[in-house]
Amino acid sequence: MFKFSNCTFLLFFLLIINQNCSSQPAIVVDKPIVKKENLPTKIIKEIEKPLNLPEINREFRGVWIATVANINWPSKNNLSTEQQKAEAINLLDLIEKNNFNAVVFQARPSADALYKSNLEPWSFFLNGETGKAPNPYYDPLEFWISEAHKRGLELHVWLNPYRAHHTTGGKISKESLVNKMPDEIVKLKNGTYWMDPSNEKTQDHVSAVVKDLVKRYDLDAIHFDDYFYPYAEYNYGADFPDSKSWIQYLKSGGTLEKADWRRANVNKFVKRIHDEIKQEKTDVQFGISPFGIWKSGFPADVKGTSQYDELFADAKLWLNQGWVDYFSPQLYWKMDAPEQRFQSLYDWWQSENTLKRHLYPGLNTVGVKNVSNRSSEIYDQINAIRQSKFSTKGEIHYSIAGISKDNAMQDMFQNQAYKEKALVPLSPWIKTKALDKPSLEISYSDKDLILKFNHKNLNLVRNWILYTEYGNVWTYKIYTKDEIQMNLASSNNGKKLTRIALQATDRLGNESIYDLKTIK
Protein backbone atom coordinates (compact mmCIF):
# COMPACT_ATOMS: atom_id res chain seq x y z
CA MET A 1 0.00 0.00 0.00
CA PHE A 2 1.27 3.48 -0.94
CA LYS A 3 2.00 5.64 2.09
CA PHE A 4 1.97 9.46 2.31
CA SER A 5 4.69 11.26 4.10
CA ASN A 6 3.48 14.06 6.39
CA CYS A 7 4.57 16.75 3.89
CA THR A 8 2.94 14.96 0.95
CA PHE A 9 -0.32 14.60 2.85
CA LEU A 10 -0.37 18.28 3.74
CA LEU A 11 0.19 19.35 0.11
CA PHE A 12 -2.53 16.98 -1.09
CA PHE A 13 -4.98 18.33 1.51
CA LEU A 14 -4.32 21.97 0.57
CA LEU A 15 -4.80 21.14 -3.13
CA ILE A 16 -8.24 19.67 -2.43
CA ILE A 17 -9.28 22.66 -0.32
CA ASN A 18 -8.17 25.10 -3.01
CA GLN A 19 -10.16 23.30 -5.70
CA ASN A 20 -13.35 23.37 -3.61
CA CYS A 21 -13.22 26.99 -2.49
CA SER A 22 -16.38 29.05 -2.98
CA SER A 23 -16.38 31.55 -5.78
CA GLN A 24 -17.85 34.14 -3.38
CA PRO A 25 -15.55 36.98 -2.29
CA ALA A 26 -13.49 36.51 0.81
CA ILE A 27 -14.06 38.64 3.87
CA VAL A 28 -11.03 40.18 5.50
CA VAL A 29 -11.50 41.49 9.02
CA ASP A 30 -9.59 44.72 9.48
CA LYS A 31 -8.36 46.10 12.75
CA PRO A 32 -10.81 48.48 14.43
CA ILE A 33 -10.23 52.15 13.73
CA VAL A 34 -8.68 53.71 16.79
CA LYS A 35 -9.56 57.21 17.92
CA LYS A 36 -7.25 59.97 16.77
CA GLU A 37 -5.96 60.97 20.15
CA ASN A 38 -4.51 57.50 20.73
CA LEU A 39 -2.51 57.35 17.49
CA PRO A 40 0.67 58.92 16.17
CA THR A 41 0.03 61.29 13.26
CA LYS A 42 1.58 58.96 10.69
CA ILE A 43 -0.70 56.07 11.60
CA ILE A 44 -3.76 58.30 11.63
CA LYS A 45 -3.13 59.29 8.05
CA GLU A 46 -2.54 55.72 7.00
CA ILE A 47 -5.89 54.69 8.46
CA GLU A 48 -8.02 57.73 7.60
CA LYS A 49 -6.87 58.39 4.07
CA PRO A 50 -7.98 55.09 2.51
CA LEU A 51 -11.31 55.15 4.36
CA ASN A 52 -12.37 58.67 3.39
CA LEU A 53 -15.67 58.19 5.22
CA PRO A 54 -18.40 60.79 4.69
CA GLU A 55 -19.27 63.09 7.56
CA ILE A 56 -22.47 62.13 9.35
CA ASN A 57 -25.29 64.64 9.02
CA ARG A 58 -26.23 65.93 12.48
CA GLU A 59 -29.26 68.06 13.17
CA PHE A 60 -31.87 68.03 15.93
CA ARG A 61 -35.35 67.50 14.49
CA GLY A 62 -37.90 67.54 17.26
CA VAL A 63 -41.66 67.83 17.45
CA TRP A 64 -43.95 68.61 20.39
CA ILE A 65 -46.84 66.27 21.23
CA ALA A 66 -49.29 68.23 23.40
CA THR A 67 -51.68 66.30 25.63
CA VAL A 68 -53.23 69.21 27.54
CA ALA A 69 -56.82 69.76 26.39
CA ASN A 70 -56.30 66.76 24.07
CA ILE A 71 -54.56 69.06 21.57
CA ASN A 72 -52.55 66.29 19.87
CA TRP A 73 -52.89 63.03 21.80
CA PRO A 74 -55.08 61.32 22.68
CA SER A 75 -57.47 63.09 20.33
CA LYS A 76 -60.31 62.54 22.83
CA ASN A 77 -60.40 61.68 26.52
CA ASN A 78 -62.75 58.72 26.07
CA LEU A 79 -60.73 56.47 23.76
CA SER A 80 -60.00 52.85 24.58
CA THR A 81 -56.50 51.64 25.32
CA GLU A 82 -56.18 50.15 21.85
CA GLN A 83 -57.42 53.35 20.21
CA GLN A 84 -54.91 55.39 22.20
CA LYS A 85 -52.09 53.07 21.19
CA ALA A 86 -53.16 53.12 17.55
CA GLU A 87 -53.16 56.93 17.51
CA ALA A 88 -49.72 57.02 19.12
CA ILE A 89 -48.30 54.57 16.58
CA ASN A 90 -49.78 56.54 13.68
CA LEU A 91 -48.13 59.72 14.96
CA LEU A 92 -44.79 58.03 15.57
CA ASP A 93 -44.85 56.40 12.14
CA LEU A 94 -45.49 59.83 10.62
CA ILE A 95 -42.64 61.34 12.62
CA GLU A 96 -40.28 58.59 11.48
CA LYS A 97 -41.44 58.85 7.86
CA ASN A 98 -40.61 62.56 7.85
CA ASN A 99 -37.09 61.84 9.19
CA PHE A 100 -37.43 63.50 12.58
CA ASN A 101 -35.21 62.19 15.36
CA ALA A 102 -36.87 63.39 18.58
CA VAL A 103 -40.31 63.54 20.18
CA VAL A 104 -41.15 65.97 23.00
CA PHE A 105 -44.08 64.27 24.71
CA GLN A 106 -46.19 66.08 27.31
CA ALA A 107 -46.48 63.59 30.16
CA ARG A 108 -47.49 66.07 32.89
CA PRO A 109 -49.76 68.81 31.56
CA SER A 110 -51.16 70.10 34.88
CA ALA A 111 -49.86 68.40 38.03
CA ASP A 112 -51.20 65.10 36.69
CA ALA A 113 -49.67 62.12 34.96
CA LEU A 114 -49.95 60.22 31.71
CA TYR A 115 -47.93 57.51 33.42
CA LYS A 116 -48.06 55.45 36.61
CA SER A 117 -47.22 57.80 39.47
CA ASN A 118 -47.45 57.64 43.23
CA LEU A 119 -47.05 61.41 43.43
CA GLU A 120 -49.77 62.71 41.10
CA PRO A 121 -53.07 61.37 39.75
CA TRP A 122 -53.80 59.96 36.32
CA SER A 123 -54.63 62.78 33.91
CA PHE A 124 -58.18 63.79 33.05
CA PHE A 125 -57.02 64.14 29.44
CA LEU A 126 -56.29 60.43 29.28
CA ASN A 127 -59.61 58.92 30.36
CA GLY A 128 -61.97 61.79 31.17
CA GLU A 129 -61.60 61.32 34.91
CA THR A 130 -58.76 62.49 37.13
CA GLY A 131 -57.17 59.54 38.90
CA LYS A 132 -58.60 56.89 36.57
CA ALA A 133 -56.07 54.41 35.18
CA PRO A 134 -56.32 53.08 31.61
CA ASN A 135 -58.46 49.96 31.24
CA PRO A 136 -57.13 47.59 30.00
CA TYR A 137 -54.13 48.86 31.90
CA TYR A 138 -50.97 50.13 30.27
CA ASP A 139 -48.47 52.88 31.01
CA PRO A 140 -48.77 55.48 28.21
CA LEU A 141 -45.38 57.07 28.84
CA GLU A 142 -43.65 53.70 28.85
CA PHE A 143 -45.43 52.85 25.60
CA TRP A 144 -44.39 56.12 23.95
CA ILE A 145 -40.77 55.68 25.04
CA SER A 146 -40.60 52.10 23.80
CA GLU A 147 -42.22 52.85 20.45
CA ALA A 148 -40.12 55.98 19.92
CA HIS A 149 -36.88 54.12 20.60
CA LYS A 150 -37.89 51.35 18.19
CA ARG A 151 -37.94 54.03 15.50
CA GLY A 152 -34.59 55.53 16.47
CA LEU A 153 -36.28 58.57 18.03
CA GLU A 154 -35.35 60.30 21.25
CA LEU A 155 -38.20 60.72 23.74
CA HIS A 156 -38.12 63.92 25.79
CA VAL A 157 -40.59 64.05 28.68
CA TRP A 158 -42.30 67.43 28.69
CA LEU A 159 -43.62 68.78 31.99
CA ASN A 160 -45.42 71.98 32.80
CA PRO A 161 -43.69 72.77 36.10
CA TYR A 162 -46.27 74.87 37.98
CA ARG A 163 -49.74 74.55 36.41
CA ALA A 164 -51.98 72.65 38.84
CA HIS A 165 -55.28 72.50 36.95
CA HIS A 166 -56.29 73.50 33.44
CA THR A 167 -59.66 75.02 32.65
CA THR A 168 -60.42 72.11 30.30
CA GLY A 169 -59.42 69.52 32.90
CA GLY A 170 -62.87 68.74 34.29
CA LYS A 171 -64.02 69.27 37.83
CA ILE A 172 -61.62 69.45 40.74
CA SER A 173 -61.62 65.91 42.10
CA LYS A 174 -60.45 64.65 45.47
CA GLU A 175 -57.36 63.19 43.77
CA SER A 176 -56.35 66.58 42.37
CA LEU A 177 -53.37 68.35 43.88
CA VAL A 178 -55.62 71.39 44.23
CA ASN A 179 -57.21 69.53 47.15
CA LYS A 180 -54.08 67.73 48.33
CA MET A 181 -51.80 70.81 48.41
CA PRO A 182 -54.19 73.72 49.14
CA ASP A 183 -51.54 75.89 50.82
CA GLU A 184 -49.24 75.75 47.80
CA ILE A 185 -51.82 76.35 45.06
CA VAL A 186 -53.71 79.51 44.09
CA LYS A 187 -56.64 80.12 41.76
CA LEU A 188 -56.28 82.60 38.91
CA LYS A 189 -59.12 84.70 37.57
CA ASN A 190 -59.48 82.71 34.35
CA GLY A 191 -60.16 79.53 36.36
CA THR A 192 -56.68 78.02 36.12
CA TYR A 193 -54.99 76.80 39.32
CA TRP A 194 -51.27 77.47 39.75
CA MET A 195 -48.62 76.30 42.16
CA ASP A 196 -46.83 79.09 44.02
CA PRO A 197 -43.28 78.97 42.62
CA SER A 198 -41.86 80.65 45.73
CA ASN A 199 -43.17 77.98 48.08
CA GLU A 200 -40.51 75.47 49.14
CA LYS A 201 -43.08 72.66 49.19
CA THR A 202 -43.95 73.41 45.57
CA GLN A 203 -40.30 73.18 44.58
CA ASP A 204 -39.82 69.99 46.59
CA HIS A 205 -42.86 68.37 45.02
CA VAL A 206 -41.91 69.14 41.41
CA SER A 207 -38.36 68.04 42.17
CA ALA A 208 -39.67 64.70 43.44
CA VAL A 209 -41.77 64.27 40.28
CA VAL A 210 -38.77 64.88 38.03
CA LYS A 211 -36.46 62.58 39.98
CA ASP A 212 -39.09 59.84 39.94
CA LEU A 213 -39.40 60.08 36.16
CA VAL A 214 -35.66 60.08 35.56
CA LYS A 215 -35.13 57.14 37.89
CA ARG A 216 -37.90 54.87 36.59
CA TYR A 217 -38.10 55.57 32.86
CA ASP A 218 -35.69 55.15 29.96
CA LEU A 219 -36.27 58.73 28.86
CA ASP A 220 -33.75 60.87 26.99
CA ALA A 221 -34.52 64.29 28.44
CA ILE A 222 -36.67 66.30 30.81
CA HIS A 223 -38.28 69.28 29.08
CA PHE A 224 -39.92 72.36 30.62
CA ASP A 225 -42.02 74.77 28.57
CA ASP A 226 -42.44 78.56 28.92
CA TYR A 227 -44.94 78.57 31.79
CA PHE A 228 -43.16 79.56 34.99
CA TYR A 229 -45.21 82.32 36.56
CA PRO A 230 -48.32 82.54 34.36
CA TYR A 231 -48.87 85.07 31.59
CA ALA A 232 -50.68 88.20 32.83
CA GLU A 233 -53.84 87.34 30.88
CA TYR A 234 -54.38 84.28 33.08
CA ASN A 235 -55.14 86.58 36.02
CA TYR A 236 -56.74 89.30 33.88
CA GLY A 237 -53.76 91.59 34.41
CA ALA A 238 -53.84 91.40 38.21
CA ASP A 239 -50.69 90.56 40.16
CA PHE A 240 -49.97 86.91 40.90
CA PRO A 241 -51.62 86.06 44.28
CA ASP A 242 -48.57 85.11 46.31
CA SER A 243 -48.82 87.77 49.03
CA LYS A 244 -48.71 85.15 51.79
CA SER A 245 -45.32 83.85 50.66
CA TRP A 246 -44.07 87.39 50.04
CA ILE A 247 -44.96 88.53 53.55
CA GLN A 248 -43.24 85.47 55.02
CA TYR A 249 -40.13 86.29 52.99
CA LEU A 250 -40.04 89.87 54.27
CA LYS A 251 -40.56 88.74 57.86
CA SER A 252 -37.62 86.38 57.51
CA GLY A 253 -35.36 89.32 56.67
CA GLY A 254 -35.56 89.22 52.88
CA THR A 255 -34.35 92.34 51.10
CA LEU A 256 -35.06 91.69 47.41
CA GLU A 257 -37.69 93.58 45.47
CA LYS A 258 -40.76 91.45 44.77
CA ALA A 259 -39.98 90.86 41.09
CA ASP A 260 -36.36 89.96 41.86
CA TRP A 261 -37.52 87.62 44.63
CA ARG A 262 -39.82 85.82 42.19
CA ARG A 263 -37.05 85.47 39.62
CA ALA A 264 -34.64 84.24 42.28
CA ASN A 265 -37.06 81.48 43.25
CA VAL A 266 -37.38 80.32 39.65
CA ASN A 267 -33.62 80.53 39.08
CA LYS A 268 -32.93 78.41 42.15
CA PHE A 269 -35.51 75.88 41.01
CA VAL A 270 -34.11 75.60 37.46
CA LYS A 271 -30.57 75.02 38.72
CA ARG A 272 -31.84 72.48 41.24
CA ILE A 273 -33.68 70.47 38.60
CA HIS A 274 -30.63 70.47 36.32
CA ASP A 275 -28.33 69.30 39.10
CA GLU A 276 -30.69 66.60 40.35
CA ILE A 277 -31.18 65.14 36.88
CA LYS A 278 -27.41 64.86 36.45
CA GLN A 279 -27.01 63.30 39.88
CA GLU A 280 -29.49 60.58 38.95
CA LYS A 281 -28.40 59.95 35.33
CA THR A 282 -25.63 61.97 33.72
CA ASP A 283 -26.74 61.15 30.18
CA VAL A 284 -30.32 62.42 30.59
CA GLN A 285 -30.58 65.91 29.15
CA PHE A 286 -32.44 68.91 30.52
CA GLY A 287 -34.08 71.29 28.07
CA ILE A 288 -36.27 74.38 28.39
CA SER A 289 -38.37 76.11 25.73
CA PRO A 290 -38.88 79.66 27.06
CA PHE A 291 -40.87 82.43 25.45
CA GLY A 292 -38.94 83.77 22.46
CA ILE A 293 -38.26 87.27 23.81
CA TRP A 294 -36.18 87.78 26.94
CA LYS A 295 -36.86 91.51 27.20
CA SER A 296 -38.28 94.00 24.76
CA GLY A 297 -35.30 95.72 23.13
CA PHE A 298 -33.03 92.66 23.25
CA PRO A 299 -31.95 92.77 20.48
CA ALA A 300 -32.58 96.42 19.69
CA ASP A 301 -35.01 95.87 16.80
CA VAL A 302 -37.28 93.53 18.79
CA LYS A 303 -40.41 94.53 20.70
CA GLY A 304 -42.88 92.35 22.57
CA THR A 305 -43.77 90.65 25.82
CA SER A 306 -40.91 90.49 28.31
CA GLN A 307 -40.73 87.09 29.96
CA TYR A 308 -38.23 88.58 32.40
CA ASP A 309 -40.90 90.94 33.74
CA GLU A 310 -44.16 89.06 33.08
CA LEU A 311 -43.20 85.42 33.69
CA PHE A 312 -40.35 86.28 36.07
CA ALA A 313 -38.20 83.97 33.97
CA ASP A 314 -34.59 85.06 33.55
CA ALA A 315 -34.07 82.60 30.71
CA LYS A 316 -30.91 84.34 29.52
CA LEU A 317 -29.28 83.57 32.87
CA TRP A 318 -30.09 79.86 32.61
CA LEU A 319 -28.45 79.70 29.21
CA ASN A 320 -25.47 81.82 30.32
CA GLN A 321 -24.90 79.53 33.31
CA GLY A 322 -25.24 76.28 31.37
CA TRP A 323 -28.08 75.00 33.53
CA VAL A 324 -29.54 73.37 30.44
CA ASP A 325 -28.27 70.94 27.82
CA TYR A 326 -30.45 72.49 25.17
CA PHE A 327 -32.51 75.64 24.86
CA SER A 328 -35.52 76.12 22.58
CA PRO A 329 -36.75 79.73 22.66
CA GLN A 330 -40.13 79.84 20.99
CA LEU A 331 -39.48 81.92 17.87
CA TYR A 332 -43.04 81.69 16.63
CA TRP A 333 -42.91 84.69 14.28
CA LYS A 334 -42.27 84.78 10.54
CA MET A 335 -38.88 85.56 9.03
CA ASP A 336 -39.67 89.20 8.28
CA ALA A 337 -41.98 90.05 11.20
CA PRO A 338 -41.42 93.81 11.67
CA GLU A 339 -40.80 93.75 15.44
CA GLN A 340 -39.90 90.09 16.03
CA ARG A 341 -37.59 89.19 13.15
CA PHE A 342 -36.73 85.51 13.30
CA GLN A 343 -33.08 86.01 12.36
CA SER A 344 -32.54 88.82 14.87
CA LEU A 345 -33.95 86.79 17.74
CA TYR A 346 -32.10 83.63 16.75
CA ASP A 347 -28.76 85.45 16.47
CA TRP A 348 -29.32 87.21 19.80
CA TRP A 349 -30.02 84.00 21.67
CA GLN A 350 -26.97 82.41 20.07
CA SER A 351 -24.84 85.37 21.19
CA GLU A 352 -25.92 84.60 24.75
CA ASN A 353 -25.02 80.93 24.36
CA THR A 354 -21.54 81.46 25.77
CA LEU A 355 -21.14 77.90 27.05
CA LYS A 356 -22.06 76.43 23.65
CA ARG A 357 -25.08 74.43 24.69
CA HIS A 358 -27.53 73.31 22.03
CA LEU A 359 -29.86 76.02 20.76
CA TYR A 360 -32.86 74.51 18.96
CA PRO A 361 -35.46 77.25 18.42
CA GLY A 362 -39.13 76.38 18.56
CA LEU A 363 -40.92 76.94 15.23
CA ASN A 364 -44.65 77.62 14.92
CA THR A 365 -45.20 74.94 12.31
CA VAL A 366 -48.89 74.63 13.10
CA GLY A 367 -49.80 78.29 12.85
CA VAL A 368 -47.12 80.86 11.98
CA LYS A 369 -49.15 83.96 11.17
CA ASN A 370 -49.37 86.29 8.19
CA VAL A 371 -47.67 84.07 5.64
CA SER A 372 -49.02 82.98 2.26
CA ASN A 373 -47.28 79.60 2.30
CA ARG A 374 -46.68 78.08 5.71
CA SER A 375 -44.53 75.15 4.56
CA SER A 376 -42.30 77.51 2.58
CA GLU A 377 -41.95 79.80 5.60
CA ILE A 378 -40.91 76.92 7.86
CA TYR A 379 -38.44 75.71 5.23
CA ASP A 380 -36.91 79.19 5.12
CA GLN A 381 -36.56 79.19 8.91
CA ILE A 382 -34.85 75.78 8.88
CA ASN A 383 -32.44 77.02 6.23
CA ALA A 384 -31.72 80.18 8.21
CA ILE A 385 -30.64 78.00 11.13
CA ARG A 386 -28.53 75.78 8.87
CA GLN A 387 -26.80 78.72 7.21
CA SER A 388 -25.92 80.47 10.45
CA LYS A 389 -22.33 80.65 11.68
CA PHE A 390 -23.20 78.59 14.74
CA SER A 391 -22.22 74.93 14.81
CA THR A 392 -25.27 73.32 16.39
CA LYS A 393 -28.19 72.88 14.02
CA GLY A 394 -31.78 71.93 14.72
CA GLU A 395 -35.23 73.00 15.81
CA ILE A 396 -38.43 71.80 17.48
CA HIS A 397 -41.78 72.10 15.72
CA TYR A 398 -44.99 73.07 17.46
CA SER A 399 -46.81 70.88 17.04
CA ILE A 400 -47.37 67.50 15.40
CA ALA A 401 -50.71 68.84 14.11
CA GLY A 402 -48.79 71.17 11.83
CA ILE A 403 -47.46 68.06 10.10
CA SER A 404 -50.20 65.45 10.45
CA LYS A 405 -52.90 67.78 9.10
CA ASP A 406 -50.87 69.40 6.32
CA ASN A 407 -49.83 67.39 3.26
CA ALA A 408 -47.80 70.30 1.90
CA MET A 409 -45.76 70.37 5.10
CA GLN A 410 -45.12 66.63 4.87
CA ASP A 411 -44.02 67.00 1.27
CA MET A 412 -41.62 69.77 2.28
CA PHE A 413 -40.03 67.64 5.00
CA GLN A 414 -39.77 64.45 2.96
CA ASN A 415 -38.50 66.01 -0.27
CA GLN A 416 -36.63 69.08 0.91
CA ALA A 417 -35.86 69.91 4.53
CA TYR A 418 -35.52 66.42 6.00
CA LYS A 419 -34.97 64.37 2.87
CA GLU A 420 -32.20 62.33 4.51
CA LYS A 421 -31.96 61.04 8.07
CA ALA A 422 -29.77 62.83 10.60
CA LEU A 423 -28.29 62.00 13.98
CA VAL A 424 -28.69 64.43 16.86
CA PRO A 425 -25.77 66.83 17.48
CA LEU A 426 -23.10 65.66 19.91
CA SER A 427 -23.04 66.96 23.51
CA PRO A 428 -19.33 67.00 24.45
CA TRP A 429 -19.96 68.45 27.93
CA ILE A 430 -21.88 65.29 28.90
CA LYS A 431 -19.32 62.66 29.82
CA THR A 432 -20.34 59.06 29.24
CA LYS A 433 -18.62 55.72 28.84
CA ALA A 434 -17.83 54.98 25.20
CA LEU A 435 -19.78 52.20 23.51
CA ASP A 436 -17.86 49.05 22.70
CA LYS A 437 -17.27 48.14 19.10
CA PRO A 438 -20.22 46.40 17.42
CA SER A 439 -19.85 43.17 15.49
CA LEU A 440 -20.67 42.82 11.81
CA GLU A 441 -21.34 39.30 10.55
CA ILE A 442 -21.51 38.58 6.82
CA SER A 443 -22.90 35.59 4.93
CA TYR A 444 -24.12 35.11 1.35
CA SER A 445 -27.34 34.60 -0.59
CA ASP A 446 -26.90 34.34 -4.36
CA LYS A 447 -25.08 37.54 -5.32
CA ASP A 448 -26.10 39.47 -2.21
CA LEU A 449 -24.41 39.69 1.14
CA ILE A 450 -26.46 39.13 4.28
CA LEU A 451 -25.42 41.48 7.06
CA LYS A 452 -26.13 40.99 10.73
CA PHE A 453 -25.41 43.63 13.38
CA ASN A 454 -24.78 42.82 17.01
CA HIS A 455 -23.47 44.41 20.18
CA LYS A 456 -22.69 42.93 23.55
CA ASN A 457 -24.72 45.74 25.19
CA LEU A 458 -27.57 45.98 22.71
CA ASN A 459 -29.74 47.86 25.21
CA LEU A 460 -27.29 50.79 25.01
CA VAL A 461 -27.51 51.08 21.22
CA ARG A 462 -29.83 53.72 19.74
CA ASN A 463 -28.86 53.57 16.07
CA TRP A 464 -26.48 51.84 13.66
CA ILE A 465 -24.44 53.58 10.99
CA LEU A 466 -23.55 51.35 8.05
CA TYR A 467 -20.87 52.62 5.67
CA THR A 468 -20.43 50.91 2.30
CA GLU A 469 -17.72 51.44 -0.29
CA TYR A 470 -18.49 50.67 -3.93
CA GLY A 471 -15.46 51.35 -6.07
CA ASN A 472 -13.76 54.16 -4.23
CA VAL A 473 -16.90 55.93 -3.05
CA TRP A 474 -18.17 55.66 0.52
CA THR A 475 -21.80 56.26 1.46
CA TYR A 476 -23.66 55.66 4.71
CA LYS A 477 -27.12 54.91 5.99
CA ILE A 478 -28.60 55.24 9.48
CA TYR A 479 -30.63 52.33 10.87
CA THR A 480 -32.69 51.89 14.04
CA LYS A 481 -31.46 49.58 16.77
CA ASP A 482 -33.97 46.88 15.79
CA GLU A 483 -32.80 46.76 12.18
CA ILE A 484 -30.14 44.14 12.74
CA GLN A 485 -30.25 42.07 9.55
CA MET A 486 -30.42 43.05 5.89
CA ASN A 487 -29.29 42.17 2.39
CA LEU A 488 -26.60 44.17 0.62
CA ALA A 489 -25.81 44.03 -3.10
CA SER A 490 -22.27 42.94 -3.99
CA SER A 491 -22.19 45.56 -6.74
CA ASN A 492 -23.87 48.89 -7.44
CA ASN A 493 -24.04 50.48 -10.90
CA GLY A 494 -21.24 48.24 -12.06
CA LYS A 495 -19.02 49.05 -9.10
CA LYS A 496 -17.93 46.25 -6.80
CA LEU A 497 -18.49 46.35 -3.07
CA THR A 498 -15.04 46.61 -1.52
CA ARG A 499 -15.44 47.54 2.16
CA ILE A 500 -18.08 47.76 4.87
CA ALA A 501 -17.86 49.56 8.21
CA LEU A 502 -20.36 49.46 11.08
CA GLN A 503 -20.76 51.80 14.02
CA ALA A 504 -23.22 51.85 16.90
CA THR A 505 -24.45 55.06 18.53
CA ASP A 506 -25.66 55.61 22.08
CA ARG A 507 -28.62 57.69 23.28
CA LEU A 508 -26.59 60.89 22.88
CA GLY A 509 -25.51 60.10 19.34
CA ASN A 510 -21.94 59.24 20.32
CA GLU A 511 -20.37 56.83 17.84
CA SER A 512 -18.51 53.65 18.72
CA ILE A 513 -15.33 52.59 16.94
CA TYR A 514 -15.82 50.71 13.71
CA ASP A 515 -16.07 47.08 12.85
CA LEU A 516 -14.48 47.22 9.41
CA LYS A 517 -14.44 44.44 6.84
CA THR A 518 -12.83 44.30 3.42
CA ILE A 519 -14.49 42.29 0.67
CA LYS A 520 -12.01 40.67 -1.75
Summary of the structure (lengths in Angstrom):
residues: 520
radius of gyration: 27.4
end to end distance: 42.4
largest distance: 113.4
contacts: 1659
relative contact order: 0.12
helix: 33%
strand: 21%
